[in-house]
Amino acid sequence: MAQSKGRNISQDRKRVAGGQYHEVAYMKEKLGITSQQLSGAIRAVGNDRKKIESYLKQRK
C-alpha cells in the first residue's frame, strides 16, 4: 500500500529500533558503548535518541 503524502517520516529518526542491527551499531559507535549498555538505556528511558544520549552521558 502506498504511503500517505502527509506522513511525517522524520519522527522515525528520533527513535532507536533496538531490533535493527544497523541502528544499534550506529549508536554504539557514536556513543562509544556496548550493546548491553545501549539495551539497558533503552529499557531505562525508552527509545528516544536524545533521552538515551543524555542518560548515558549522566552515567559516565
N, C-alpha and C positions, 0 to 999 in steps of 0.2 A: 504494500500500500504506500502511496506517495506521502511524503511529509507535508504538513501544513506549512505554508509560507510564513505564517505568523509565529511559528515556534522559535523560541529563543534558545539557540544551541549553546551559547556562551555559558549558560548555567552549568553545563556538564564539566566545564573546565575548573569550576570552583570545588569540585569534589574529587576524591581519590577512590577508585574502584579497587578494593583490596584483592579481588579475584583476578584482576588483569595484570599479567606479568610485566608488561611494558610500563604501566603506571607505577607499579611497586618499584621496579628497577630505577625509574627516573627519580622518584622521591628518595630512594636510598642513596643514590649518587649525589643528588642535590644537597641533601642534609648530612651526608656522611654517617649514616646509621645502618643498623642491621634490619633484616626483615622482621625479626621479633620485636625490636623497638618500635618499628612502624605499625605493626599489627596491634601492639599494646596501646599506642597512641590513638589509633582508630577506635579501639574499644573504649578508651577513656573519654574522648571528646567528640567522637563521630567522624565522618569522612570529609569534613570541610577542610580544604588545604590550609587556609590561614590559621584556623584553630589548631591544626596538627603542628604547624611550624612554631607557633607561639608556645604550645605545650612542651614541645621538645627543647626549645631554647631555654625555657624555665628550668627544665630538668637537668641541663648540663652544668 
